[in-house]
């Protein structure tokens, strides 16, 4: 088995001294910086009945860890009526909880109309679809006046609001500001901040795939150039995979005519060097493991045992078209057709979290998911046995119980930035389960030797992989399971943070490379 610490995409190692805390390492490595995390979401969101709940998604979970160990301030966007009401009552800055400590949270406050245009017209229906290659280019997108208005009056304006808030916060902090911007909603922020904070160190981390230069040309030049040159206001642009880095460098070269050094993975612009680096995000191994053994998870596991079939196929996803849920069910239907001996002995448990139901295409996709499940259960079910168990809802304990007990975990996304479910499943599974993983998922770069790889568009191959996972010899299952777990344990959230911190010190802080 390949030593996961020697994987080719990991260019640096964790330089912490044995026993040194992550917080201590960050403080020692970046002693003169005041850090600001910039994200669309706040770390915790107000509940209607009062109090706060942790922001949803793997991105927020990872950023909570980073903000805590870096002692960072947090700049977020006021997204809904609850947050705006709190701001009206308490002001736009206050102490907010992280994991164990707190952060000073600062809100940018665009109008509800600006936020809707930025988030629900541009960020999700346009940028998310573009960066996951989801467009049917013969028909979509149609870049009309509505899209242009939403770009100018929504996306651009909200990015300006966020940049102004970052500058305001940075000017009140000691030391050199280190600005860590996150994800596709905020591509314009780095250049806007650079214009006003000349001594800042700026990094942007892109959590979703970066497509090819040709695919970016779906967008009008004014939009794609603003995105690219917005990111080039950084010192370092971080991505999930080496493929994303290569695509970014090619985009700079082919779409913008910039000088690129492929060996150094760097772009020269206005006398500055901008580095592109792969930092595959990960999970907190200790806290995820503790949760997997918690009382709540054990309760859910006992419930699962009451109905568990001999062979359990699991998927845990948001109902996003990029997750390829419908093709996963079609592949399972092929499995039942090719191997009727499995009928009554296997069940596909899909635990799905409804996503972005304010966007029409997402509502339509949920309907398609329900329809294909109903058809499969009607055509292939039998008294006492239902081929697909579909649950729509949220529940981390139920999801964790599923991941502890799968025989097959299906992650067949069309494209995915990384996919933390694959890593969580690899870490906590206790059934010698096998992961069937799309080759277009970012985590595939780390886990490919320890999973069954599939082309996500090929339902025959996906059906065969699920069957292979079910009938595989026990020793082979254990080998794959142990190998995947070791990769995740080695490349944990601490490594994601320390590699970025090391590069900020070694690359971004070098004199003469940043704007003066």
Phi, psi and omega in degrees: 000135179294136176294119183297338179288348181251017178299141189295334183278351176267102188274339180231160180249166178288113184266012177296144174291149177306129179085351181285134180290156178296319178300316180296323179295314181297316180297321181287326184282324181236066189287340187250018183249141165258125189260139176233121172269132183238119182212156178299318183265151169282160180295325176227147185245145179292140175266148181303326182274003181107157182082191186227154171232147182298139178301147185280153169102155181293330180299311181297319179301316179294319181291329174302316179297313182296313182299323181292313184286335180269354185060040190276148162284162183228125175251125181228174180253134174291113192257337189213176184297323180298316179292321180293324177295319178296319179296318179297327183275320190243357185093175188269004179221137174197171177284131181233148181288149170249238176268307177238327180257207179225167173226159172274115183262131180237128182258134160275146190232071171293166177289158176304324180293317178298316181296318180298317179295318181293316189266312189267349177250320183259302190300310185271306182289339182253296187293316180300315181294320179296313187284348174253014178056041186265353183287137165274091194295343174291340185231328185225151000275165170251106182274094184250190182300327179298317180292317179299318179295318180295324177296307186288318185267346181246287186300311182296315184293318179293320176299323176294318176303314182295317180296318178298320179294320178300314181297318179300314180294315183300322183289347176262004184251152177281161174075183179282128181288134171249114186252119183247101184264146185229128160080177197288346178286342193234041183293335185274345187299315185304312181294323178295320178290319180303322181299332187249339179241081189294334181267003185288150166261125187235130173233143171237131177251124181262112187276349183245170184299150172253114186282179184290160178304322181297321183290329176298338181286000167300326180276147172302153185304319183300324181283310184292326177291320178298320178296311185294312182286337171297314178294328182285003166285354181278168163269321179224134171248123183259143179227172181279328188222164176293331176296318177299319178299312181299317179297322178295314179297319178295324178297318178298320183284310188278322184269336184239355178068026182272157177280128184236137172252103184292326181294317180275352184052060187216155179236136176260125180212126176053038179078005178250158173251127175248122182266144174244128185222150176263124175230085181299123183291159182212196186241162173278104187298315184295312183289324178295319178296316178300315179299320183295339178254010184287163181300317181299321179290321178297323177298314179295326180292321177296322177297319180298319182298335181292336182234000187301130176281177177298319180237121184247116173262131185235143162223141179230114188207163163279154181276066181251136179306331180294340182282346171067037186295318183297315178297328177298319177292322178296323176295320177297321177298320175299319179302315180294324180290319182282335185225071182298343178295343180276346181299132184087346182248350184231151172214143178258111178260111178254112178253104193242138179259118178303134187233133170050050183287359172278352180255128189302318184295331178286322175297319178298321182294321177299319178299318178298319178300312180298320183294316182291325177295315180299320181294315181297316180294324180290321185277329188245350183288166179214162178307126179085359181216128177243123184299320184239129172255106182257125175232128176251122181164186179231145178177103185295327181289320177294318178298320180293321177298321177297317182290330176292336193241004182291146165271326177224129172250118181263120174230092189243037184307146172302305169212148179213140178303305174223296183090096181283340177300320179299320180288318179297316178298319178299323183285314194261348184299135180238019182242020186051044180285156182246137179264126172261113195235129176299137177289351179261010175268136182304322181296343180299329180299325179273324192257002193300332180283350188235020179221173169262114185276141178223151166281123188292345180269348186261097184286333175295313180295323179293320176298318179296322180293320177297319178295317178301319180296324181289317188266358182302146178299145184303319180298321180291321177299314181296323180296313178297315181301314181293321180295315178297318180297320181293322177300314182293319179297323181285313183263067186268187182297328179297321178292321177303317181287313186293325179293323176292317180298318178299316181290326176299317178291314189279329185253301188291331184273358179293134181295147175087355183261344183250163177297143183284000000 
